[in-house]
Amino acid sequence: MGDPRKPRKKWIRPGHPWIRERLIEEMEIVGKYGLRNKRELWIAQTMLRKIRERAKA
């Protein structure tokens, strides 16, 4: 039957949390696409980052 899967974070937070330009850009994206919070944005960015990394390999 196997072992149960371990829960993992599906997002990576920005390296430095309080860069003004990035905060403004994130708020525009959240408002434009109707995301509930920034975590949803970070999840999407992380998924795209992983897909791009796999495409390069």
Beta strands, then each sheet from edge to edge (+ up, - down):
end
